[in-house]
Amino acid sequence: MTEPGAAPAAVERAIDARRERVNDAITEELPIIRPERLYEASRYLLDAGGKRLRPTILLLAAEALADTEPLAEDYRSFPADPAPVDVMSAAVSIEIIQSFTLIHDDIMDDDDMRRGVPAVHQEYDLETAILAGDTLYSKAFESMLETGAPADRSVRALSELATTCTKICEGQAFDIDFESRDAVEPDEYLDMVELKTAVLYAAAASIPAVLLGADDAVDALYGYGLDVGRAFQIQDDLLDLTTPSEKLGKQRGSDLVEGKQTLVTLHAENNGVDVDGLLDADGVEAVDEAAIEEALAELRAVGSIEYARETAHDLIRSGKRNLQILPDNEARDLLGGIADYLVEREY
């Protein structure tokens, strides 16, 4: 059996097609009702865009498990035994959790921009942003309850979602703690990333197996999600240094200014670089592009950029091996292609 993978153009088409369906479902499942300001704030980042990678992975995992033609089935009535399952509600649930985490992350990091628009707490106010995040958190569980799966599978999916949210909070706490520590090991960083970022990818990949009763595939798909999710975060850390601000949707180099520990900076510190002195800016808004280029050149010189890239690619290869449990079909190949896309994307 060949390693799963699809051509980049096919992957982009697959993401675009499912993003449209997920966007329609978000509008349906999260309408703007009274109080309008609360629901407008809750929908604000969802309406601002996003690739919808996590729900796309969920939908593709369902297609692969059912061995159906991509996009051939109605995601609201997906073939399952003993009765059809609404896997789109599960996909929306995962994306809503993602938006909830972004709102709270921006508050904690005091970030001004997200997805090229003002952060929710900037566009509205701090109190409304906190309420919007809490509303999304609750709505995600409501959405997961609407899959129509048998009770035992539904409870298991809800349990997975709850555990995932707890782990995300634990990961965020570790991330905050790392900012004030003198020394953090690369393995500690990868453990933090697994909690903060990768577990939501793991939930997205494995919950379809839970809902559809494909118990033998749950652990493998969870492993796929953990590996590609960690690789995704490493690539995000790299993009913060290498992608222009206008394309990134936020200030380039902000992680360095804020003292965030990443695989890049940890490797650099272990190779004698004074990371704290790389970008001496008075706040993210004061970052100088020339200074970022100088910092990037120093990180490249000690091999830190290449080290992070290689680590991400190793994780992708590991994640794709887990897909061998799936039927050999187009959806499985697209899941492999998305894994590659996560470390090849430019924003």
C-alpha positions as CSV (number, residue, x, y, z in Angstrom):
1,M,0.0,0.0,0.0
2,T,1.5,3.4,-1.0
3,E,1.9,6.3,1.4
4,P,-1.3,8.4,1.4
5,G,-0.9,11.7,-0.4
6,A,-2.7,13.9,-3.0
7,A,-1.4,16.6,-5.3
8,P,-1.3,20.1,-3.8
9,A,-3.9,21.4,-6.3
10,A,-6.3,18.6,-5.4
11,V,-5.8,19.3,-1.7
12,E,-6.5,23.0,-2.2
13,R,-9.7,22.2,-4.1
14,A,-10.8,19.7,-1.4
15,I,-10.2,22.3,1.4
16,D,-12.1,25.0,-0.6
17,A,-15.1,22.8,-1.4
18,R,-15.5,21.7,2.2
19,R,-14.9,25.2,3.6
20,E,-17.9,26.4,1.6
21,R,-20.1,23.7,3.1
22,V,-18.8,24.3,6.6
23,N,-19.4,28.1,6.3
24,D,-23.0,27.5,5.2
25,A,-23.4,25.1,8.2
26,I,-21.9,27.7,10.6
27,T,-24.5,30.3,9.5
28,E,-27.2,27.7,10.0
29,E,-26.1,26.5,13.4
30,L,-24.9,29.8,14.9
31,P,-27.5,32.4,13.8
32,I,-27.3,36.0,15.0
33,I,-30.1,36.3,17.5
34,R,-30.8,38.4,20.5
35,P,-28.7,39.8,22.1
36,E,-27.3,40.7,18.7
37,R,-24.1,42.2,19.9
38,L,-23.1,38.9,21.7
39,Y,-23.8,36.7,18.7
40,E,-22.2,39.2,16.3
41,A,-19.1,39.0,18.4
42,S,-19.3,35.2,18.6
43,R,-19.5,35.0,14.8
44,Y,-16.9,37.7,14.1
45,L,-13.8,35.6,13.7
46,L,-15.8,32.8,12.1
47,D,-17.1,35.3,9.5
48,A,-13.6,36.8,9.1
49,G,-12.4,33.7,7.3
50,G,-10.1,30.8,8.1
51,K,-9.2,27.7,6.1
52,R,-11.5,25.4,8.1
53,L,-8.7,22.8,8.2
54,R,-9.9,20.9,11.2
55,P,-13.5,20.4,10.0
56,T,-12.2,19.5,6.6
57,I,-10.1,16.8,8.2
58,L,-13.2,15.6,10.1
59,L,-15.3,15.4,6.9
60,L,-12.6,13.7,4.9
61,A,-12.0,11.1,7.7
62,A,-15.7,10.3,7.6
63,E,-15.6,9.9,3.8
64,A,-12.5,7.7,4.0
65,L,-14.1,5.5,6.7
66,A,-17.3,5.1,4.7
67,D,-15.3,4.6,1.5
68,T,-17.6,7.0,-0.4
69,E,-16.8,9.3,-3.3
70,P,-15.6,12.7,-2.0
71,L,-18.5,15.2,-1.6
72,A,-21.0,12.6,-2.9
73,E,-22.8,12.3,0.4
74,D,-25.0,14.7,2.4
75,Y,-22.9,15.4,5.5
76,R,-26.2,15.9,7.4
77,S,-27.2,12.3,6.7
78,F,-24.0,10.4,6.4
79,P,-24.3,6.6,5.9
80,A,-23.8,4.7,9.1
81,D,-25.1,1.7,10.9
82,P,-27.8,1.6,12.3
83,A,-28.9,5.0,11.1
84,P,-27.4,8.0,9.2
85,V,-25.2,10.5,11.2
86,D,-24.9,14.2,10.9
87,V,-21.2,14.6,10.7
88,M,-21.4,18.2,9.6
89,S,-22.7,19.1,13.1
90,A,-19.5,17.5,14.5
91,A,-17.4,19.5,12.0
92,V,-19.0,22.7,13.0
93,S,-18.5,21.9,16.7
94,I,-14.8,21.5,16.1
95,E,-14.5,24.8,14.2
96,I,-16.5,26.6,16.9
97,I,-14.0,25.4,19.6
98,Q,-11.2,26.6,17.4
99,S,-12.7,30.1,17.3
100,F,-13.3,30.1,21.0
101,T,-9.6,29.4,21.6
102,L,-8.6,32.2,19.3
103,I,-10.7,34.8,21.1
104,H,-9.3,33.9,24.5
105,D,-5.7,33.5,23.1
106,D,-5.9,37.1,21.7
107,I,-7.2,38.4,25.1
108,M,-4.4,36.7,27.0
109,D,-1.7,37.7,24.5
110,D,-3.2,41.2,24.1
111,D,-2.9,40.8,20.3
112,D,-4.6,43.5,18.2
113,M,-5.1,41.5,15.0
114,R,-6.4,38.1,13.9
115,R,-7.1,36.9,10.4
116,G,-6.3,40.4,9.1
117,V,-9.0,42.1,11.2
118,P,-9.0,43.6,14.7
119,A,-9.2,41.0,17.4
120,V,-12.6,40.5,19.0
121,H,-11.7,42.3,22.2
122,Q,-10.5,45.2,20.0
123,E,-13.5,45.3,17.7
124,Y,-16.0,45.1,20.6
125,D,-14.7,45.2,24.1
126,L,-13.0,42.9,26.6
127,E,-16.2,41.9,28.4
128,T,-18.1,41.1,25.2
129,A,-15.1,39.1,23.9
130,I,-15.0,36.9,27.0
131,L,-18.8,36.3,26.7
132,A,-18.4,35.5,23.0
133,G,-15.8,32.9,23.7
134,D,-17.8,31.4,26.5
135,T,-20.9,31.3,24.2
136,L,-18.9,29.5,21.5
137,Y,-17.6,27.0,24.0
138,S,-21.2,26.1,25.0
139,K,-22.5,26.1,21.4
140,A,-19.8,23.6,20.4
141,F,-21.2,21.0,22.8
142,E,-24.8,21.8,21.6
143,S,-23.6,21.2,18.0
144,M,-21.9,17.9,18.9
145,L,-25.2,16.7,20.5
146,E,-27.0,17.1,17.2
147,T,-25.2,14.4,15.2
148,G,-28.0,11.9,15.8
149,A,-25.5,9.1,16.5
150,P,-26.5,6.3,18.9
151,A,-26.4,7.4,22.5
152,D,-23.2,5.5,23.4
153,R,-21.3,7.0,20.4
154,S,-22.7,10.4,21.1
155,V,-21.6,10.3,24.7
156,R,-18.1,9.1,23.7
157,A,-17.8,12.0,21.2
158,L,-18.9,14.5,23.8
159,S,-16.4,13.0,26.3
160,E,-13.6,13.4,23.7
161,L,-14.6,17.0,23.0
162,A,-14.6,17.8,26.8
163,T,-11.2,16.2,27.3
164,T,-9.9,18.0,24.4
165,C,-11.0,21.4,25.8
166,T,-9.4,20.6,29.1
167,K,-6.1,19.7,27.4
168,I,-6.2,22.9,25.4
169,C,-6.4,24.9,28.6
170,E,-3.5,22.9,30.1
171,G,-1.4,23.6,27.0
172,Q,-2.2,27.3,27.2
173,A,-1.1,27.3,30.9
174,F,2.2,25.6,30.0
175,D,2.7,28.1,27.2
176,I,2.3,31.0,29.6
177,D,4.6,29.4,32.2
178,F,7.3,28.9,29.6
179,E,7.5,32.6,29.0
180,S,8.8,33.2,32.5
181,R,11.2,30.2,32.6
182,D,14.9,30.4,32.0
183,A,15.1,27.0,30.4
184,V,12.6,24.9,28.5
185,E,13.5,21.6,26.8
186,P,12.4,20.9,23.2
187,D,10.5,17.8,24.4
188,E,8.6,20.0,26.9
189,Y,7.7,22.4,24.0
190,L,6.4,19.5,21.9
191,D,4.3,18.3,24.9
192,M,2.9,21.8,25.3
193,V,2.1,22.0,21.6
194,E,0.4,18.6,21.7
195,L,-2.0,19.9,24.4
196,K,-2.5,23.5,23.1
197,T,-2.9,22.7,19.4
198,A,-2.6,19.1,18.3
199,V,-5.4,17.6,20.4
200,L,-8.0,19.5,18.5
201,Y,-6.7,18.1,15.2
202,A,-6.7,14.6,16.9
203,A,-10.3,15.1,18.0
204,A,-11.3,16.2,14.5
205,A,-9.7,13.2,12.9
206,S,-10.9,10.6,15.4
207,I,-14.4,11.7,16.3
208,P,-15.8,10.5,12.9
209,A,-14.6,7.0,13.7
210,V,-16.4,7.3,17.1
211,L,-19.7,8.5,15.6
212,L,-19.6,6.0,12.7
213,G,-18.7,3.1,14.9
214,A,-15.3,2.4,13.3
215,D,-13.7,1.6,16.7
216,D,-10.6,0.0,15.1
217,A,-9.7,3.3,13.5
218,V,-10.1,5.6,16.4
219,D,-6.6,5.4,17.9
220,A,-4.8,5.5,14.5
221,L,-6.8,8.6,13.4
222,Y,-6.1,10.2,16.8
223,G,-2.4,9.6,16.3
224,Y,-2.6,11.1,12.8
225,G,-4.2,14.2,14.3
226,L,-1.6,14.6,17.1
227,D,1.3,14.3,14.7
228,V,0.0,16.7,12.0
229,G,-1.3,19.1,14.7
230,R,2.2,19.4,16.3
231,A,3.7,19.9,12.8
232,F,1.1,22.6,12.1
233,Q,2.1,24.5,15.2
234,I,5.8,24.3,14.3
235,Q,5.0,25.6,10.9
236,D,3.0,28.4,12.5
237,D,6.0,29.4,14.6
238,L,8.2,29.4,11.4
239,L,5.6,31.5,9.5
240,D,5.6,34.1,12.3
241,L,9.3,34.8,11.4
242,T,9.2,34.3,7.6
243,T,5.9,35.5,6.3
244,P,5.1,39.2,5.6
245,S,2.7,40.8,8.1
246,E,0.1,41.6,5.5
247,K,0.0,38.0,4.4
248,L,0.2,36.6,7.9
249,G,-2.7,38.6,9.2
250,K,-0.8,39.9,12.2
251,Q,2.6,41.5,13.0
252,R,5.5,39.4,11.8
253,G,8.0,38.6,14.6
254,S,5.4,39.0,17.3
255,D,6.3,35.7,19.0
256,L,9.9,36.8,19.4
257,V,8.9,40.2,20.8
258,E,6.5,38.6,23.3
259,G,9.2,36.1,24.4
260,K,7.3,33.0,23.3
261,Q,9.2,29.8,23.5
262,T,9.2,27.9,20.2
263,L,11.2,25.0,18.7
264,V,13.2,27.6,16.8
265,T,14.2,29.7,19.8
266,L,14.9,26.7,22.0
267,H,17.3,25.3,19.4
268,A,18.9,28.7,19.0
269,E,19.4,29.1,22.7
270,N,21.0,25.6,22.9
271,N,23.4,26.8,20.2
272,G,24.5,30.0,22.0
273,V,22.1,32.6,20.6
274,D,20.9,35.3,22.9
275,V,17.3,35.0,21.8
276,D,16.1,37.7,24.2
277,G,18.4,40.2,22.4
278,L,17.3,39.3,18.9
279,L,14.4,41.7,18.7
280,D,14.6,44.5,21.2
281,A,11.3,46.3,20.4
282,D,9.1,48.3,22.6
283,G,6.0,46.3,21.9
284,V,4.8,44.3,18.9
285,E,3.7,47.5,17.1
286,A,7.3,48.8,17.2
287,V,8.9,45.8,15.4
288,D,11.2,46.9,12.7
289,E,11.3,44.7,9.5
290,A,15.0,45.1,9.1
291,A,15.5,43.9,12.6
292,I,13.4,40.8,11.9
293,E,15.5,40.0,8.9
294,E,18.7,40.3,11.0
295,A,17.2,38.0,13.6
296,L,16.0,35.5,11.0
297,A,19.5,35.5,9.4
298,E,21.1,34.6,12.8
299,L,18.5,31.9,13.4
300,R,19.3,30.4,10.0
301,A,23.0,30.6,10.6
302,V,22.8,28.3,13.6
303,G,20.5,25.9,11.9
304,S,17.4,26.6,14.0
305,I,15.0,27.2,11.1
306,E,16.1,24.0,9.3
307,Y,15.9,22.0,12.6
308,A,12.3,23.1,13.1
309,R,11.4,22.4,9.5
310,E,12.9,18.9,9.7
311,T,11.1,18.1,12.9
312,A,7.8,19.2,11.4
313,H,8.4,17.0,8.3
314,D,9.3,14.0,10.5
315,L,6.0,14.4,12.4
316,I,4.1,14.6,9.1
317,R,5.6,11.3,7.9
318,S,4.7,9.7,11.2
319,G,1.2,11.0,11.0
320,K,0.6,9.8,7.5
321,R,1.6,6.2,8.5
322,N,-1.5,6.1,10.7
323,L,-3.7,6.5,7.7
324,Q,-2.8,3.0,6.5
325,I,-5.7,1.7,8.6
326,L,-8.2,3.5,6.2
327,P,-9.5,2.0,3.0
328,D,-7.3,3.0,0.0
329,N,-9.5,5.7,-1.5
330,E,-9.4,9.3,-2.6
331,A,-10.4,10.7,0.8
332,R,-7.5,8.9,2.4
333,D,-5.1,10.4,-0.1
334,L,-6.5,13.8,0.5
335,L,-5.9,13.4,4.3
336,G,-2.3,12.6,3.4
337,G,-2.1,15.6,1.1
338,I,-3.5,17.9,3.8
339,A,-0.8,16.6,6.2
340,D,1.8,17.7,3.6
341,Y,0.0,21.0,3.1
342,L,0.2,21.9,6.8
343,V,4.0,22.2,6.6
344,E,4.2,23.6,3.1
345,R,1.7,26.4,3.4
346,E,2.9,30.0,3.4
347,Y,0.4,31.6,5.8
